[in-house]
Amino acid sequence: MDCSKVGNLIYTLRTEKGMTQKALANAMNISDRTICQCEHGTGHGAAAADHERKLMCFLGKENK
């Protein structure tokens, strides 16, 4: 799955749960900037991929 599709899915799942980027970031103990980067596909490298995977799991959607 490409970065923009993953980002759109994270955004959709987050908003369906009624969470702001800040609330999700606080729940996961990461920065809201990280959430923003994941949603916009602007993160790079292994760390960004790891954050995206963890976000998907937290929001109830396994990234397969």
C-alpha positions, -999 to +999 in steps of 0.1 A: +000+000+000+015+034-009+020+062+016-009+083+005-034+054+008-021+045+043-023+081+053-058+085+041-068+053+059-052+065+092-071+098+088-104+080+081-100+056+110-090+084+134-119+106+125-144+077+126-133+072+162-139+109+168-102+115+177-081+146+170-045+142+159-035+155+194-058+130+212-044+101+191-008+112+197-014+115+234-030+080+235+000+065+217+027+086+235+040+102+202+039+137+189+009+151+170+034+161+143+042+124+138+004+117+133+003+146+108+033+133+089+018+098+087-015+111+075+001+132+048+027+106+038+056+129+045+074+107+070+104+087+056+123+055+064+118+027+088+107+049+117+078+063+096+068+028+085+069+016+121+047+045+133+022+038+104+020+001+114+015+010+151-012+036+142-031+011+121-030-015+149-041+010+175-070+021+153-081-015+148-069-021+112-040-045+106-018-034+077-016-065+055 
